[in-house]
Amino acid sequence: MVSGIEKLQYHLVWCVKYRYKLLTPEIAQTLKYFFFNKQSAWKIEIISLSIEPDYIHMLFKIASSQIDINKLVKRIKDSNSHFIRRKFSYLQVYPSLWTASYYLGTTGEVSNKTIENYIDSQGLQEEEIVKRTFVYKMLNPNKKKEHQLNTWLRDFKTRPKGLQSGYQGKFPNQICLRNDLIKIEPSKNISCDYWLTLPGGNGWKPISVGLLGRTLPSDAKIKDSKIIKKDNTFWVHLNIEQRRVIKNNIAPSKIRAVDLGISHPITSILLENNYLKDYQFLGKELKCLLYKRQKRASKLQKYVKKLSKKLRRYTLGIKDWTHKYTREIVDKAKKENACLVVGNIHNITRKWDKKERERNSQFRKKAKPIPYGRIMSQLWYKGTLAGVQVIFQNEAYTSTRCSRCGELGCRTNEWFVCKNCGYTNQADVNGAVNIALAYRWGYNDLARLPGSSQETYDFNRR
């Protein structure tokens, strides 16, 4: 019997999305440990590995030609992305970490020029997918339709075969809708906005129900959705997708930076050619509503078990103001043709919970109610839909480092004072400027910046 001898070596290169310099030395060390421990599971042998701040080189060989190389590359990219996003929680704010493309070549055909051309072509423009959920109220159906929907809710086996899938048994209180079996049509009737047609089968006839809610975008693609019943009312949750192509401006002349804080929940500044041109404090109305809701909750918590209904008007007001603030910032960035850099404080409240004994209780009471996660997510999806590039920059040490000379200074209440150069400014404004400069210099962690070697910047203040 004749056996074949195989020696297959490949050179794999893939980049961080938008060429962000996210792969710090700590992340690179974690990735190297992960790759070398996964060799046996992937049935490969890594010959060499190089991790740069914005892309990865890997030279490896496989055991047999029977291995599907495309599936192997997809497995390598997906698994390490999931691992480091779980290990470093601040990366979870990005919807995706790697670009969809990659370079793969045999070792005999790879040249340095080919790899450089591939890397240079990445990050110039990327396609982003924005996923959102629109909630619609179902107008009162007649008795037959209501009986049909209630029967489907009680037992998912009675539903049409097209609406029966394996995971529906895990959600007995909702009807899962496949996007290829439902129809959404605009209504000419004044009483409702859309008509939703549900499929028939399994002894049931197709039905159409009216929906009342917001207007669907013209370029929205409807995905799998669901129907739930709450307080004797049926609600339809439509999941939609919108695609946008975002151009990456590696060295922008204008940067609209956002710092998230406590005294001022949102501080927005415009940095043009490294000069501070404009700043704005947002969140006064938001803090008033948070204070009123907290005060109202403290009075009712002794007498009412479920406070959500009693505090609903405050919650809706907080959401409304958050939408207004984020819309204002995105509109300004689009009008100025600037990229939007947001301070990344993802999962900051979990870190505070771990250090509960070390932190002041008054500080926690002021900080935890502010919806930082909602503000960040709305800035991302609204900016993406508007065609504005949105970057999340690490916010560590931004409020305690001088934005002029780069040295650590002293922060007292709302003011920052640098002992080295005498620079004085509002602490949140100083932090927002540092966020913008850290992105412009290409540093993911501002704590690693060497202060003595930084160029001196002068800022025009109002």
C-alpha positions in Angstrom: 0.0 0.0 0.0 1.4 3.4 -1.0 0.9 6.2 1.4 1.2 9.9 0.5 3.6 12.4 2.2 2.1 15.8 2.7 3.8 19.0 3.8 1.3 21.9 3.7 2.3 25.3 5.2 0.2 28.4 5.1 0.7 32.1 5.9 -2.4 33.7 7.4 -2.9 37.4 8.0 -6.0 39.2 9.3 -6.6 42.7 10.6 -8.5 44.5 13.3 -11.6 46.2 12.0 -10.9 49.8 10.9 -7.3 49.1 11.7 -7.8 50.2 15.3 -4.7 49.6 17.5 -6.5 47.5 20.0 -4.0 44.7 20.4 -2.0 45.9 23.4 1.0 44.0 24.8 -1.2 42.4 27.4 -3.8 41.3 24.8 -1.0 40.0 22.5 0.5 37.9 25.3 -3.0 36.4 26.1 -3.6 35.6 22.4 -0.2 33.9 22.0 -1.0 31.6 25.0 -4.5 30.9 23.5 -3.1 30.1 20.0 -0.4 27.7 21.2 -2.9 25.9 23.5 -5.4 25.4 20.7 -3.0 23.7 18.2 -4.1 20.2 19.0 -7.8 21.1 18.8 -7.4 22.8 15.4 -5.0 20.0 14.2 -2.3 22.5 13.2 1.3 23.3 14.2 2.2 27.0 14.6 5.6 27.7 13.2 5.7 31.4 13.9 3.3 34.0 15.3 3.6 37.8 15.2 0.9 40.1 16.8 1.0 43.7 15.8 -1.3 46.4 17.3 -3.7 46.2 14.4 -3.1 42.9 12.6 -1.8 39.3 13.2 0.7 37.1 11.2 0.5 33.4 11.6 2.6 30.8 9.8 1.3 27.2 10.4 1.2 23.8 8.8 -1.7 21.3 8.7 -1.6 17.6 9.2 -3.7 16.6 6.1 -5.1 18.1 2.9 -8.5 16.7 3.9 -9.0 19.6 6.3 -11.2 22.4 5.0 -8.9 25.3 5.2 -11.7 28.0 4.9 -13.6 26.5 7.8 -10.3 26.3 9.8 -9.5 30.0 9.2 -13.1 31.0 10.3 -12.8 28.9 13.4 -9.4 30.5 14.3 -10.8 34.0 13.9 -14.1 33.4 15.7 -12.7 31.5 18.7 -9.9 34.0 19.5 -12.3 36.9 19.1 -14.7 35.4 21.5 -11.9 34.6 24.0 -10.3 38.0 24.2 -13.7 39.8 24.2 -14.6 37.7 27.3 -11.2 38.2 28.9 -11.1 42.0 28.2 -14.6 43.3 28.8 -14.0 46.7 27.3 -13.7 45.2 23.9 -17.3 43.9 24.0 -18.5 47.4 23.1 -17.4 46.7 19.5 -20.0 44.6 17.5 -17.1 42.8 15.7 -13.3 42.7 16.3 -11.8 41.4 13.0 -12.4 42.4 9.4 -14.5 39.9 7.3 -11.6 39.3 4.9 -8.2 37.6 5.4 -5.1 36.8 3.4 -4.1 33.1 3.1 -1.3 31.9 0.9 1.1 29.0 0.7 4.7 29.6 1.9 6.1 29.2 -1.6 3.9 32.0 -3.0 3.9 34.6 -0.2 5.9 37.7 -0.7 6.3 40.7 1.7 4.9 43.1 -1.0 1.8 41.0 -1.3 1.2 41.0 2.4 1.9 44.7 2.7 -0.6 45.5 -0.1 -3.3 43.4 1.7 -2.7 45.2 5.0 -2.7 48.6 3.4 -6.0 47.9 1.6 -7.8 46.9 4.9 -9.6 49.4 7.0 -10.2 52.0 4.3 -13.9 51.2 4.3 -15.9 48.5 6.2 -19.5 47.4 6.2 -21.4 47.7 9.4 -24.7 45.9 10.3 -26.9 47.8 12.7 -29.4 45.5 14.5 -32.4 47.0 16.2 -35.8 45.9 17.6 -39.0 47.9 16.9 -42.0 47.2 19.2 -45.5 47.4 17.8 -48.8 47.2 19.6 -51.3 44.8 18.0 -54.7 46.3 17.5 -57.5 44.4 19.3 -58.0 41.3 17.1 -61.4 39.7 16.8 -62.4 36.6 18.8 -61.3 34.1 16.3 -57.8 35.7 15.8 -57.4 36.1 19.6 -58.3 32.5 20.2 -55.8 31.4 17.5 -53.0 33.5 19.0 -53.8 32.3 22.6 -53.7 28.7 21.5 -50.3 29.2 19.8 -49.0 30.7 23.0 -50.2 27.9 25.2 -48.7 25.1 23.1 -46.1 25.6 20.4 -46.9 22.2 18.9 -50.3 23.5 17.7 -48.7 26.2 15.6 -48.2 25.9 11.9 -45.2 23.8 10.9 -43.5 26.8 9.5 -43.5 28.4 12.9 -42.3 25.3 14.8 -38.5 25.2 15.4 -36.4 23.6 18.1 -35.6 26.7 20.2 -39.3 27.7 20.5 -39.8 25.2 23.3 -37.4 27.3 25.4 -39.7 30.3 25.1 -43.3 29.1 25.8 -44.6 32.6 26.4 -43.8 34.0 22.9 -44.5 33.1 19.3 -41.4 33.1 17.2 -41.8 34.4 13.7 -39.6 33.3 10.8 -38.7 36.2 8.5 -39.4 34.2 5.3 -42.9 33.3 6.4 -44.4 36.6 7.5 -45.3 39.7 5.5 -45.2 43.3 6.6 -47.2 45.7 4.4 -48.0 49.4 5.0 -51.6 50.1 5.9 -53.9 52.5 4.1 -56.2 52.5 7.0 -55.8 55.4 9.5 -56.3 53.2 12.6 -53.1 51.1 12.1 -49.7 51.7 10.5 -48.9 48.2 9.2 -50.5 44.8 8.5 -48.8 41.7 9.7 -49.7 38.5 7.9 -49.1 35.2 9.7 -48.9 31.9 7.9 -51.5 29.1 8.2 -51.2 25.3 8.4 -51.8 22.5 10.9 -55.5 23.2 10.8 -55.2 27.0 11.0 -55.9 29.6 8.4 -53.5 32.6 7.6 -54.5 35.7 9.6 -53.6 39.4 9.2 -53.4 41.7 12.2 -52.9 45.5 12.5 -49.8 47.0 14.1 -49.5 50.4 15.6 -46.0 51.9 16.1 -43.1 53.7 14.5 -42.2 53.9 10.8 -39.9 51.2 9.4 -36.8 52.5 7.6 -36.9 52.0 3.8 -33.7 50.0 3.8 -34.6 47.8 6.8 -34.4 44.0 6.4 -36.7 42.1 8.7 -35.2 39.2 10.5 -36.7 36.6 12.8 -39.1 38.3 15.2 -41.6 37.4 18.0 -45.0 38.0 19.5 -45.5 38.3 23.2 -48.6 38.9 25.4 -48.4 41.3 28.3 -51.3 42.8 30.3 -53.8 41.2 27.9 -52.3 43.0 25.0 -50.3 41.4 22.1 -47.0 43.1 21.2 -44.9 42.4 18.1 -41.1 42.7 18.4 -39.7 43.2 14.9 -36.0 42.6 14.6 -34.5 44.6 11.7 -31.0 45.0 10.1 -29.6 48.0 8.3 -26.3 47.9 6.4 -23.9 50.9 6.1 -20.4 51.3 4.5 -18.2 53.4 6.8 -15.0 55.0 5.5 -12.1 55.0 7.9 -10.2 58.3 8.3 -6.9 57.2 9.8 -5.6 60.7 10.5 -8.7 63.0 10.8 -8.3 66.7 11.1 -11.5 67.0 13.2 -12.4 64.8 16.1 -15.6 65.1 18.1 -14.7 63.4 21.5 -17.2 62.4 24.2 -16.3 62.0 27.9 -18.8 60.2 30.2 -18.7 61.4 33.8 -20.7 62.1 37.0 -20.8 65.8 37.5 -21.5 66.2 33.8 -22.9 62.9 32.3 -21.8 63.9 28.8 -19.0 66.2 27.9 -18.6 66.8 24.1 -15.6 68.7 22.6 -14.4 69.4 19.1 -10.7 69.1 18.5 -9.6 70.5 15.1 -5.9 70.2 14.1 -5.1 69.5 17.8 -6.8 72.7 19.0 -9.8 72.8 21.2 -12.5 74.7 19.2 -15.7 73.9 21.1 -17.0 72.1 24.2 -20.5 71.4 25.6 -21.9 69.9 28.8 -25.0 67.7 28.5 -27.0 65.9 31.1 -28.6 68.5 33.4 -32.2 67.3 32.7 -31.0 63.7 32.9 -29.6 64.2 36.4 -32.8 65.9 37.6 -34.9 63.0 36.4 -32.6 60.5 38.0 -32.7 62.4 41.3 -36.6 62.6 41.2 -36.9 58.9 40.3 -34.6 57.9 43.2 -36.4 60.1 45.6 -39.8 58.8 44.5 -38.6 55.2 44.7 -37.3 55.7 48.3 -40.8 56.8 49.4 -42.7 54.0 47.7 -40.4 51.0 48.3 -41.9 50.4 51.8 -45.5 50.2 50.4 -45.2 49.0 46.8 -43.5 45.8 45.7 -43.3 46.5 42.0 -42.0 50.0 41.5 -41.6 49.9 37.7 -45.1 51.0 36.9 -45.0 53.8 39.4 -41.7 55.1 38.1 -42.6 54.6 34.4 -42.9 58.3 33.6 -39.4 59.0 35.0 -37.9 56.1 33.1 -39.5 57.2 29.8 -38.2 60.7 30.4 -34.7 59.4 31.0 -34.8 57.4 27.8 -36.2 60.4 25.9 -33.4 62.7 27.0 -30.7 60.1 26.3 -32.0 59.9 22.7 -32.0 63.7 22.4 -28.4 64.0 23.7 -27.0 61.3 21.4 -28.9 62.6 18.4 -27.5 66.1 19.0 -23.9 64.8 19.2 -24.2 62.7 16.1 -25.7 65.5 14.1 -22.9 67.8 15.1 -20.2 65.2 14.1 -21.9 64.7 10.7 -22.2 68.4 10.1 -18.6 69.0 11.0 -17.4 66.0 9.0 -15.6 64.7 12.1 -15.1 61.2 13.5 -16.7 60.5 16.8 -14.4 59.2 19.6 -16.3 58.0 22.8 -14.7 57.1 26.1 -15.1 53.4 26.6 -16.4 52.5 30.1 -18.1 49.2 29.3 -19.0 47.2 32.4 -17.7 50.0 34.6 -20.5 49.3 37.2 -19.3 45.7 37.6 -15.8 46.9 38.5 -17.3 49.3 41.0 -19.3 46.4 42.6 -16.0 44.5 43.1 -14.5 47.5 44.8 -17.6 48.4 46.9 -15.7 48.6 50.2 -13.0 50.9 48.7 -15.3 53.4 47.2 -17.4 56.2 48.7 -21.1 55.3 49.0 -22.1 58.8 47.8 -20.0 58.4 44.7 -21.8 55.1 43.9 -25.2 56.6 44.4 -24.4 59.3 41.9 -22.7 57.2 39.3 -24.6 53.9 39.1 -28.0 55.3 37.9 -26.5 57.1 34.9 -27.2 55.0 31.8 -23.7 54.9 30.4 -24.3 51.7 28.4 -27.4 53.1 26.7 -25.5 56.3 25.8 -22.6 54.3 24.2 -24.9 52.0 22.3 -27.0 54.8 20.9 -24.0 56.8 19.9 -22.7 53.8 18.0 -25.8 52.8 16.1 -26.9 56.4 15.4 -23.5 57.4 14.2 -23.2 54.3 12.0 -26.6 55.0 10.4 -25.5 58.6 9.8 -22.3 57.4 8.1 -20.0 58.8 10.9 -17.1 56.7 12.1 -17.5 55.8 15.8 -14.4 54.8 17.8 -14.4 53.7 21.5 -11.2 54.8 23.2 -10.0 53.5 26.6 -10.9 56.2 29.2 -8.3 55.2 31.9 -6.2 58.1 33.4 -7.8 60.6 31.0 -9.1 62.9 33.7 -5.8 62.9 35.8 -3.3 63.4 33.0 -2.5 66.8 31.5 -3.6 67.2 27.9 -0.9 69.8 27.3 2.4 68.2 28.6 1.2 64.6 29.2 2.3 64.5 32.9 0.0 63.3 35.7 -1.6 66.1 37.6 -4.1 66.8 40.4 -7.8 66.8 40.1 -9.9 68.7 42.7 -13.7 68.3 42.3 -14.4 69.6 38.8 -11.0 71.2 38.1 -7.7 69.8 36.9 -4.4 71.4 37.7 -1.1 70.3 36.2 1.9 70.8 38.6 4.4 70.5 35.8 3.2 73.2 33.3 0.5 75.0 35.3 -2.3 74.1 32.9 -5.8 74.4 34.4 -9.1 73.4 32.9 -12.4 71.7 33.7 -11.6 68.1 34.4 -14.2 66.6 32.0 -13.0 68.8 29.2 -9.4 67.8 29.9 -10.5 64.2 29.9 -12.3 64.5 26.6 -9.3 66.2 25.0 -7.1 63.3 26.2 -9.5 60.8 24.7 -9.3 62.6 21.3 -5.4 62.8 21.5 -5.0 59.2 22.5 -6.9 58.1 19.4 -4.9 60.5 17.2 -1.6 59.3 18.6 -2.7 55.7 18.3 -2.6 54.6 21.9 -5.2 52.3 23.3 -4.1 52.8 27.0 -3.2 56.4 28.0 -1.4 55.1 31.1 1.4 53.9 28.8 2.0 57.3 27.3 5.5 58.7 28.1 4.7 62.2 29.3 8.2 63.7 28.8 8.4 62.8 25.1 5.0 64.2 24.1 4.6 67.2 21.9 3.3 70.4 23.6 -0.2 71.5 22.6 -1.9 74.8 23.2 -5.7 74.8 23.4 -8.0 77.8 22.8 -10.5 78.0 25.6 -13.7 80.1 25.7 
